[in-house]
Amino acid sequence: RAIEEGTNFIETDILSSKDGHLICFNDVTLDATTDIADRKEFADRKRTYEVEYESMTGFFTVDFTLEELKSLRVKQRYGFRDQQYN
């Protein structure tokens, strides 16, 4: 539909999983938009990486397999947006 409406481009954030699968995900970290912080089995996976010249600490897609990523629940980052699909 966006192309039909005449958009100039479509932004797709493509990241890699630990096992080399490409996924579309808007953040390099999983912290703000998934239930990763509630998953005790992944607690030891928190890392610090340099991202665009900034030190970032969190859970990064590159440290999880596709199967592990698929097990996470996605959630809406902003409280003022519809939360029904969390």
C-alpha positions in Angstrom: 0.0 0.0 0.0 2.8 2.4 0.8 4.2 2.0 -2.7 0.7 2.5 -4.2 0.5 5.8 -2.2 3.7 7.0 -3.8 6.2 6.6 -0.9 9.8 7.3 -1.8 11.3 4.5 0.4 10.4 1.9 2.9 12.7 1.5 6.0 13.4 -2.0 7.0 15.8 -2.6 9.9 17.4 -5.9 9.1 19.5 -7.5 11.9 21.3 -10.9 12.1 20.6 -13.5 14.7 23.4 -15.5 16.4 22.8 -18.4 13.9 22.9 -16.1 10.9 19.2 -15.6 10.2 18.1 -12.1 9.0 15.2 -10.6 10.9 13.3 -7.3 10.7 13.5 -5.6 14.0 13.6 -1.9 14.8 16.1 -1.9 17.6 19.6 -3.4 18.1 18.6 -4.3 21.7 15.6 -6.3 22.8 15.2 -4.6 26.1 12.4 -2.0 25.4 10.3 -4.0 23.0 10.3 -7.6 24.3 9.8 -9.5 27.6 13.6 -10.4 27.6 14.1 -8.8 31.1 11.5 -11.3 32.6 13.2 -14.3 31.1 15.6 -15.7 33.7 17.1 -18.2 31.3 18.6 -15.3 29.3 19.8 -13.1 32.2 23.5 -13.9 31.6 23.3 -12.7 28.0 23.3 -9.0 28.8 26.3 -7.4 26.9 27.9 -4.1 26.3 28.7 -3.2 22.7 29.8 -0.1 20.9 26.9 1.0 18.6 27.4 4.0 16.4 30.3 5.2 18.6 28.2 4.8 21.8 28.6 2.2 24.5 25.2 0.4 24.9 24.4 -2.3 27.4 21.4 -4.6 26.9 20.3 -7.8 25.2 21.3 -7.8 21.5 19.7 -9.8 18.7 23.1 -11.0 17.6 23.5 -12.9 20.8 20.3 -15.0 20.3 19.4 -17.8 17.9 16.3 -17.4 15.7 14.5 -20.0 17.8 15.3 -18.0 21.0 14.1 -14.7 19.4 10.9 -16.3 18.3 10.2 -17.4 21.9 10.1 -13.8 23.1 6.9 -11.7 23.5 7.0 -8.4 21.6 5.5 -5.5 23.5 4.7 -1.9 22.7 7.4 0.4 24.0 5.2 3.4 24.6 2.4 3.4 27.2 0.3 5.8 25.3 0.0 3.4 22.3 -2.3 0.5 22.1 -1.1 -2.3 24.4 -3.5 -5.0 23.3 -1.0 -7.0 21.2 1.7 -7.3 23.9 
